[in-house]
Amino acid sequence: MHEYNLTRTELLFLIFIADRKKSFTKRYVRDRYPTGGKLLDKGLRKLMKEDYIFLFEKGYFGKLDSSKYRVTNKGKRFVERFYDVLEGKREL
Protein backbone atom coordinates (compact mmCIF):
# COMPACT_ATOMS: atom_id res chain seq x y z
CA MET A 1 0.00 0.00 0.00
CA HIS A 2 1.26 3.47 -0.85
CA GLU A 3 1.22 6.19 1.71
CA TYR A 4 0.44 9.70 0.55
CA ASN A 5 1.31 12.69 2.68
CA LEU A 6 -1.73 14.75 1.71
CA THR A 7 -4.12 16.29 4.17
CA ARG A 8 -7.86 15.97 3.66
CA THR A 9 -8.02 19.57 2.44
CA GLU A 10 -5.20 19.05 -0.08
CA LEU A 11 -6.82 15.85 -1.36
CA LEU A 12 -10.21 17.50 -1.83
CA PHE A 13 -8.57 20.46 -3.55
CA LEU A 14 -6.69 18.16 -5.91
CA ILE A 15 -9.93 16.39 -6.82
CA PHE A 16 -11.67 19.75 -7.33
CA ILE A 17 -8.96 21.20 -9.52
CA ALA A 18 -8.21 17.99 -11.48
CA ASP A 19 -11.73 18.09 -12.90
CA ARG A 20 -10.82 21.42 -14.46
CA LYS A 21 -9.20 20.52 -17.77
CA LYS A 22 -7.18 23.69 -18.15
CA SER A 23 -4.98 25.91 -16.06
CA PHE A 24 -6.13 27.82 -12.99
CA THR A 25 -5.01 30.90 -11.10
CA LYS A 26 -4.90 31.66 -7.39
CA ARG A 27 -7.78 34.07 -7.91
CA TYR A 28 -9.88 31.26 -9.42
CA VAL A 29 -9.22 29.11 -6.36
CA ARG A 30 -9.90 31.94 -3.92
CA ASP A 31 -13.22 32.76 -5.61
CA ARG A 32 -14.54 29.22 -6.16
CA TYR A 33 -13.10 26.92 -3.51
CA PRO A 34 -14.47 27.10 0.07
CA THR A 35 -11.12 27.15 1.87
CA GLY A 36 -9.18 28.67 -1.00
CA GLY A 37 -7.48 31.43 0.98
CA LYS A 38 -6.07 29.11 3.63
CA LEU A 39 -5.05 26.51 1.08
CA LEU A 40 -3.12 28.98 -1.02
CA ASP A 41 -0.82 29.85 1.86
CA LYS A 42 0.82 26.45 2.32
CA GLY A 43 -1.11 23.78 0.44
CA LEU A 44 -0.37 24.94 -3.09
CA ARG A 45 3.36 25.09 -2.39
CA LYS A 46 3.27 21.60 -0.88
CA LEU A 47 1.34 20.17 -3.84
CA MET A 48 3.89 21.77 -6.19
CA LYS A 49 6.81 20.44 -4.17
CA GLU A 50 5.36 16.91 -4.29
CA ASP A 51 4.77 17.25 -8.06
CA TYR A 52 0.95 17.17 -8.09
CA ILE A 53 0.69 20.71 -9.51
CA PHE A 54 3.12 22.79 -11.58
CA LEU A 55 3.52 26.41 -12.58
CA PHE A 56 2.33 26.50 -16.19
CA GLU A 57 2.81 30.19 -16.95
CA LYS A 58 4.46 32.78 -14.78
CA GLY A 59 2.39 35.89 -14.29
CA TYR A 60 3.40 39.42 -15.15
CA PHE A 61 5.21 41.51 -12.59
CA GLY A 62 2.79 43.59 -10.58
CA LYS A 63 -0.32 41.77 -11.73
CA LEU A 64 -1.92 40.06 -8.74
CA ASP A 65 -2.49 36.31 -9.06
CA SER A 66 -1.84 36.14 -12.78
CA SER A 67 0.36 33.02 -12.70
CA LYS A 68 -1.30 29.92 -14.12
CA TYR A 69 -1.02 26.44 -12.65
CA ARG A 70 -1.94 22.98 -13.91
CA VAL A 71 -2.30 19.52 -12.45
CA THR A 72 0.57 17.20 -13.39
CA ASN A 73 0.13 13.71 -14.82
CA LYS A 74 1.03 12.38 -11.38
CA GLY A 75 -1.82 14.40 -9.88
CA LYS A 76 -4.27 13.23 -12.54
CA ARG A 77 -3.29 9.58 -12.01
CA PHE A 78 -3.67 10.00 -8.25
CA VAL A 79 -7.21 11.33 -8.65
CA GLU A 80 -8.09 8.54 -11.12
CA ARG A 81 -6.84 5.90 -8.64
CA PHE A 82 -8.85 7.58 -5.88
CA TYR A 83 -12.04 7.39 -7.97
CA ASP A 84 -11.28 3.75 -8.85
CA VAL A 85 -11.08 2.87 -5.15
CA LEU A 86 -14.39 4.66 -4.48
CA GLU A 87 -16.06 2.79 -7.34
CA GLY A 88 -14.68 -0.56 -6.17
CA LYS A 89 -12.54 -1.11 -9.26
CA ARG A 90 -9.35 -1.11 -7.20
CA GLU A 91 -8.22 -2.13 -3.71
CA LEU A 92 -6.54 0.24 -1.31
Secondary structure, 3 states (H helix, E strand, C coil): CCCCCCCHHHHHHHHHHHCCCCCECHHHHHHHCCCHHHHHHHHHHHHHHCCCEEEEECCCCCCCCCCEEEECHHHHHHHHHHHHHHCCCCCC
